[in-house]
Amino acid sequence: MFVNSRGNRSGGLERKSSAINSGRTLSLMRGSFSARKISRKYPVLASLHRSLDGGLIGVLLCASIMSALALHSQYLWTKSFSRLEITRDLTQKLEESIANLERYLLNSVTLPNSMVETKSADLLYIQAPLKPSRVSRNVYGDFDFHALSRHPISHGY
């Protein structure tokens, strides 16, 4: 038993009648707000609604594609960075092993007795050779390749 707003007790009769009334109201709303009626009554509004729906679907599609692309790029970057870290570790290990090998070889090598420490008084100074004179006749015709090297090369675009 339920007590209604007036204080009367009723069985389930009132609940059934309210369900029937809400069903009528819902069917009335469906009938008055149907898409076909609205599109016939207001064609500009209906076409605007369709175009906005299409635009929102397009934005959602673009956002999902961009998210997928960003996640894939992040995955590739993470994979490359982990490879870089592995390469750094291997390079460091290689440098350490080379240093150990050099240290061992330097400790095991002895200098021969015929070698003497050098002093600046023992050095001989020789003059640089003269530059050969320029060939008077160009083998390639009139084109001067040496003139190309005198002009600066401009960098950029």
Backbone bond lengths (Angstrom), bond angles and torsions (degrees), N, CA, C in turn:
res aa  C-N    CA-C-N  psi(-1)  N-CA   C-N-CA  omega(-1)  CA-C   N-CA-C  phi
1 M - - - 1.442 - - 1.512 109.61 -
2 F 1.308 115.22 139.56 1.454 121.98 179.03 1.517 109.76 -117.29
3 V 1.305 114.75 150.14 1.459 120.13 175.56 1.512 106.60 -106.32
4 N 1.329 116.93 122.81 1.454 119.44 -179.00 1.523 110.53 -84.38
5 S 1.321 117.76 -175.01 1.464 121.56 -175.86 1.527 112.18 -67.17
6 R 1.306 118.58 -22.67 1.480 121.81 179.08 1.524 112.39 -84.20
7 G 1.342 115.95 -9.26 1.455 119.44 -179.37 1.503 112.59 94.37
8 N 1.332 118.70 1.30 1.464 122.12 179.86 1.514 109.15 -83.63
9 R 1.313 113.44 146.44 1.460 118.01 176.18 1.515 108.15 -93.48
10 S 1.322 112.77 135.27 1.466 116.10 177.88 1.511 107.98 -137.20
11 G 1.292 116.53 156.65 1.453 122.24 -179.95 1.523 108.97 -74.00
12 G 1.218 126.38 -124.31 1.459 128.32 176.16 1.499 110.75 -107.01
13 L 1.345 116.48 10.87 1.459 121.89 -175.09 1.523 111.52 -65.20
14 E 1.319 115.24 -42.28 1.470 117.94 -177.59 1.522 110.79 -68.49
15 R 1.315 116.39 -36.31 1.456 119.41 -179.99 1.521 110.19 -66.24
16 K 1.306 117.88 -39.28 1.456 121.27 178.55 1.513 110.75 -65.96
17 S 1.317 116.86 -40.80 1.459 118.44 -179.55 1.522 111.37 -69.76
18 S 1.322 118.87 -32.78 1.467 120.37 177.26 1.521 110.54 -70.08
19 A 1.318 117.75 -34.50 1.461 120.88 176.72 1.516 110.22 -66.37
20 I 1.312 116.77 -39.14 1.464 120.68 177.69 1.515 110.10 -65.94
21 N 1.351 116.12 -43.63 1.477 119.78 178.82 1.521 111.73 -63.81
22 S 1.338 117.95 -40.03 1.461 119.67 179.66 1.529 110.34 -69.43
23 G 1.336 117.19 -32.55 1.462 120.72 175.51 1.508 110.95 -65.04
24 R 1.341 116.12 -40.54 1.466 119.77 177.14 1.523 110.76 -65.20
25 T 1.334 114.91 -42.97 1.467 119.19 -179.88 1.522 110.41 -63.08
26 L 1.322 116.34 -42.01 1.456 120.58 179.93 1.520 111.08 -64.60
27 S 1.332 116.16 -43.17 1.470 118.67 178.47 1.521 110.62 -67.42
28 L 1.313 116.72 -33.72 1.462 120.35 176.70 1.526 110.33 -65.90
29 M 1.340 116.14 -41.12 1.473 119.92 178.41 1.518 110.69 -67.31
30 R 1.316 116.15 -41.05 1.461 118.86 178.90 1.520 110.44 -62.99
31 G 1.278 116.76 -40.48 1.463 120.53 -179.16 1.511 112.10 -68.71
32 S 1.328 117.13 -38.59 1.461 118.63 -176.65 1.522 112.11 -81.90
33 F 1.340 117.97 -24.36 1.458 120.53 -178.78 1.522 111.97 -111.37
34 S 1.287 118.98 31.70 1.456 119.84 179.68 1.528 109.34 -72.08
35 A 1.327 114.85 149.74 1.467 120.23 -175.50 1.518 111.11 -66.03
36 R 1.330 116.81 -35.05 1.467 118.85 -178.86 1.521 111.55 -69.39
37 K 1.328 115.98 -40.25 1.463 118.12 178.91 1.517 111.18 -64.74
38 I 1.336 115.09 -43.10 1.468 119.49 -179.39 1.526 110.16 -64.73
39 S 1.335 116.79 -43.03 1.465 118.70 -177.98 1.529 111.62 -67.16
40 R 1.352 117.25 -30.40 1.466 119.13 176.26 1.521 111.00 -76.11
41 K 1.317 115.50 -36.64 1.461 119.59 -176.75 1.535 111.61 -76.76
42 Y 1.354 115.93 -42.40 1.470 121.49 -177.71 1.531 109.04 -128.52
43 P 1.313 118.61 82.78 1.471 119.95 -175.70 1.527 112.95 -68.33
44 V 1.322 118.34 -32.61 1.466 120.47 180.00 1.527 110.08 -67.81
45 L 1.329 115.92 -42.66 1.464 120.10 178.47 1.524 110.88 -64.02
46 A 1.308 116.96 -40.51 1.467 120.64 179.66 1.524 110.71 -65.42
47 S 1.335 117.43 -43.06 1.464 119.24 179.63 1.529 110.89 -68.40
48 L 1.331 117.16 -35.86 1.459 120.11 176.09 1.532 110.10 -63.97
49 H 1.335 116.15 -41.08 1.462 120.63 178.91 1.523 110.84 -63.42
50 R 1.320 116.98 -42.97 1.469 120.58 178.85 1.521 111.34 -64.56
51 S 1.335 116.16 -42.34 1.472 118.78 -179.61 1.525 111.19 -67.11
52 L 1.340 117.22 -37.85 1.466 119.12 176.88 1.518 111.08 -67.31
53 D 1.331 117.11 -37.88 1.464 119.77 175.57 1.525 111.03 -61.66
54 G 1.319 115.87 -44.12 1.473 119.76 177.75 1.519 111.56 -63.31
55 G 1.338 116.45 -40.98 1.465 119.58 178.28 1.515 112.28 -63.83
56 L 1.327 116.99 -41.51 1.463 120.35 178.84 1.523 111.75 -66.32
57 I 1.323 115.80 -38.43 1.469 118.64 176.22 1.525 109.93 -64.54
58 G 1.344 116.84 -39.66 1.465 120.58 177.44 1.518 112.04 -63.86
59 V 1.338 116.61 -42.02 1.469 119.94 178.31 1.519 110.48 -64.27
60 L 1.331 116.58 -41.76 1.463 120.65 178.24 1.526 110.84 -63.18
61 L 1.315 116.82 -41.43 1.461 121.14 177.90 1.526 110.85 -63.91
62 C 1.335 117.16 -45.78 1.473 120.74 178.86 1.527 111.07 -62.67
63 A 1.330 117.03 -41.15 1.464 120.14 179.66 1.521 111.14 -64.21
64 S 1.323 116.63 -39.67 1.465 118.98 179.43 1.529 110.90 -69.31
65 I 1.320 117.87 -38.27 1.469 120.68 177.59 1.521 110.32 -65.29
66 M 1.339 117.09 -44.24 1.460 120.26 179.78 1.535 111.33 -65.54
67 S 1.320 116.93 -36.60 1.466 119.95 177.39 1.526 110.41 -65.47
68 A 1.315 115.83 -43.01 1.467 119.46 178.51 1.527 110.35 -63.23
69 L 1.326 116.74 -41.86 1.462 120.72 178.72 1.524 111.05 -64.01
70 A 1.337 117.07 -42.64 1.466 120.62 179.33 1.529 111.05 -64.40
71 L 1.321 116.95 -42.72 1.460 119.62 179.17 1.525 111.61 -65.71
72 H 1.320 116.82 -39.04 1.466 120.01 178.19 1.526 110.73 -65.98
73 S 1.334 116.87 -42.04 1.464 120.35 178.17 1.521 110.89 -63.86
74 Q 1.321 116.77 -39.74 1.460 120.08 178.11 1.524 110.53 -64.57
75 Y 1.323 117.38 -38.59 1.464 121.11 177.04 1.524 110.55 -62.86
76 L 1.340 116.63 -45.83 1.465 119.83 -179.63 1.529 110.93 -64.23
77 W 1.347 116.81 -39.87 1.458 120.31 179.90 1.518 110.36 -64.75
78 T 1.332 117.43 -42.13 1.458 121.15 179.61 1.525 110.57 -63.46
79 K 1.320 116.09 -41.21 1.464 120.86 179.15 1.528 110.61 -63.84
80 S 1.344 117.09 -44.00 1.462 121.05 179.40 1.523 111.07 -66.43
81 F 1.332 117.24 -38.75 1.458 120.03 -179.59 1.524 110.99 -66.93
82 S 1.322 117.19 -38.08 1.467 119.14 177.93 1.528 110.07 -66.10
83 R 1.323 117.10 -37.58 1.471 119.99 175.57 1.526 110.58 -64.26
84 L 1.339 116.91 -39.05 1.455 121.07 178.27 1.527 110.81 -62.48
85 E 1.322 117.29 -42.76 1.465 120.34 178.22 1.526 111.14 -63.14
86 I 1.324 117.13 -40.32 1.467 120.65 177.89 1.525 109.69 -63.56
87 T 1.335 116.73 -41.89 1.462 120.83 179.11 1.519 110.93 -64.26
88 R 1.342 117.34 -40.54 1.470 120.21 177.67 1.523 110.89 -61.80
89 D 1.323 117.15 -43.33 1.459 120.46 179.67 1.525 110.96 -63.43
90 L 1.319 116.77 -43.66 1.467 120.07 179.22 1.528 111.28 -65.03
91 T 1.334 116.81 -38.98 1.463 120.59 178.41 1.519 110.79 -63.85
92 Q 1.328 116.72 -42.69 1.460 120.23 178.94 1.525 111.08 -64.15
93 K 1.325 117.19 -41.33 1.463 120.22 177.87 1.526 111.23 -64.36
94 L 1.344 115.93 -38.78 1.459 120.07 178.60 1.530 110.72 -64.99
95 E 1.333 117.54 -43.25 1.462 120.58 178.65 1.525 111.30 -63.29
96 E 1.330 117.40 -39.78 1.459 120.52 177.93 1.524 111.38 -64.31
97 S 1.333 116.70 -41.61 1.467 118.92 179.75 1.530 110.92 -68.43
98 I 1.337 117.80 -35.88 1.466 120.49 176.78 1.521 110.04 -65.74
99 A 1.336 116.98 -41.42 1.468 120.19 178.90 1.528 110.66 -63.61
100 N 1.331 117.50 -41.32 1.466 120.11 177.52 1.521 111.73 -64.18
101 L 1.320 117.24 -40.67 1.461 121.37 178.49 1.525 111.02 -65.08
102 E 1.331 117.59 -43.19 1.468 120.80 177.72 1.526 110.89 -63.00
103 R 1.329 116.77 -42.37 1.468 120.45 179.79 1.526 109.93 -61.47
104 Y 1.329 116.17 -42.73 1.468 119.62 179.31 1.524 110.72 -64.07
105 L 1.335 117.47 -45.39 1.468 120.12 -178.34 1.522 111.68 -67.06
106 L 1.332 118.17 -38.17 1.466 120.37 178.60 1.526 111.45 -67.32
107 N 1.309 117.54 -34.41 1.464 119.90 177.85 1.523 111.83 -72.56
108 S 1.310 117.75 -29.30 1.466 120.18 -177.47 1.529 113.29 -87.28
109 V 1.315 118.45 -14.63 1.462 121.40 -178.02 1.528 109.36 -86.99
110 T 1.347 115.88 137.68 1.470 121.32 174.32 1.514 108.51 -117.51
111 L 1.328 116.35 147.85 1.462 120.36 179.64 1.526 109.47 -80.58
112 P 1.324 116.99 139.65 1.470 118.25 176.64 1.535 110.21 -70.15
113 N 1.320 114.95 157.32 1.461 120.65 -176.76 1.529 112.23 -71.82
114 S 1.318 117.95 -19.54 1.462 120.12 -177.73 1.525 112.18 -75.44
115 M 1.303 118.10 -13.93 1.462 120.42 -179.92 1.522 109.81 -85.52
116 V 1.339 114.14 136.97 1.460 120.99 -177.95 1.513 107.75 -124.16
117 E 1.324 117.15 149.32 1.459 119.97 177.03 1.519 109.41 -65.37
118 T 1.313 116.76 143.25 1.462 121.49 -177.38 1.519 109.78 -93.53
119 K 1.346 114.67 139.74 1.460 121.32 174.64 1.514 107.32 -118.67
120 S 1.303 116.01 157.89 1.464 118.98 -179.20 1.519 111.71 -65.36
121 A 1.324 118.77 -25.00 1.475 121.52 178.72 1.525 110.89 -71.13
122 D 1.327 117.57 -25.35 1.456 121.21 -178.53 1.526 113.38 -83.08
123 L 1.325 118.12 -9.80 1.464 120.96 -176.39 1.518 111.04 -76.64
124 L 1.332 116.82 144.53 1.458 123.15 174.64 1.522 108.43 -106.70
125 Y 1.311 116.43 133.92 1.460 121.01 179.36 1.512 108.87 -104.97
126 I 1.328 116.25 126.55 1.466 122.41 -178.79 1.516 107.35 -115.84
127 Q 1.337 115.35 139.45 1.461 119.21 178.54 1.525 109.70 -72.69
128 A 1.313 114.18 149.39 1.464 120.09 179.77 1.515 109.36 -68.42
129 P 1.315 118.33 146.52 1.471 120.21 179.36 1.527 110.36 -66.61
130 L 1.326 114.55 152.32 1.464 120.12 179.24 1.525 109.61 -70.48
131 K 1.323 114.20 146.88 1.461 118.93 177.99 1.520 108.41 -73.33
132 P 1.313 117.34 136.32 1.476 118.60 178.91 1.527 109.70 -66.20
133 S 1.309 114.36 146.06 1.471 118.75 179.99 1.523 109.05 -68.67
134 R 1.281 114.47 152.47 1.462 120.95 -176.76 1.525 109.73 -72.07
135 V 1.312 115.95 138.17 1.455 121.02 -179.85 1.518 107.99 -67.24
136 S 1.314 115.65 129.83 1.465 119.26 -176.21 1.521 111.81 -74.58
137 R 1.300 116.98 -32.29 1.458 119.48 -177.08 1.533 109.28 -102.77
138 N 1.323 117.42 128.83 1.451 122.65 -179.93 1.524 108.84 -86.81
139 V 1.333 117.15 125.67 1.455 122.27 -177.76 1.529 110.70 -69.84
140 Y 1.324 117.61 -29.74 1.451 122.00 -175.03 1.519 113.02 -92.16
141 G 1.255 119.21 20.72 1.465 121.23 179.68 1.517 111.05 88.29
142 D 1.307 116.29 -143.74 1.456 120.53 -176.81 1.531 113.34 -83.62
143 F 1.306 118.21 -8.51 1.463 120.28 -177.46 1.529 110.68 -74.31
144 D 1.315 116.89 128.14 1.456 122.31 -176.90 1.527 109.01 -104.08
145 F 1.342 117.24 106.55 1.458 121.19 -179.81 1.522 111.77 -71.43
146 H 1.327 116.99 -28.57 1.470 119.94 -179.25 1.521 110.77 -69.32
147 A 1.309 117.60 -25.88 1.469 119.95 178.55 1.525 111.05 -69.33
148 L 1.318 116.55 -27.36 1.467 119.76 178.28 1.520 111.74 -65.35
149 S 1.323 116.49 -36.77 1.457 119.01 -176.29 1.520 111.97 -75.79
150 R 1.324 119.01 -15.10 1.458 121.79 179.66 1.527 112.61 -80.25
151 H 1.328 117.37 -23.67 1.462 120.58 -178.40 1.515 110.20 -87.61
152 P 1.333 117.71 134.49 1.470 119.14 179.47 1.523 111.16 -70.85
153 I 1.298 114.79 148.30 1.466 120.81 178.01 1.513 107.54 -91.09
154 S 1.332 116.12 124.32 1.464 119.49 179.05 1.526 108.76 -84.73
155 H 1.304 115.07 130.16 1.454 121.20 -177.95 1.501 110.41 -91.82
156 G 1.308 117.06 157.62 1.466 121.26 176.19 1.508 110.80 102.41
157 Y 1.285 114.57 -161.03 1.448 120.39 -173.92 1.499 110.37 -99.44
